[in-house]
Amino acid sequence: MATPLKTSKKTVELNPSARPSRIRRDPVPVQQVAAETERKLNWRTSEREIWIALIGIVAFALAIDIIAVAIATYWN
């Protein structure tokens, strides 16, 4: 069985003053959290963007159908 290699570095001995202090903080007020989530949820798309997206999806589907029909007729 292999033995672990010895490292040349020594461990650092920390004094209690070198450790970070644990300061407790006040919790975030509930109204502030509710206001932030409400602001994040207020995202609306315009009707024009929805129609453009639908037209793009339909055009892409038609292009794939046309390519599939073209390949099928070429091999026949």
Summary of the structure (lengths in Angstrom):
residues: 76
radius of gyration: 32.0
end to end distance: 68.1
largest distance: 83.6
contacts: 86
relative contact order: 0.05
helix: 58%
strand: 0%
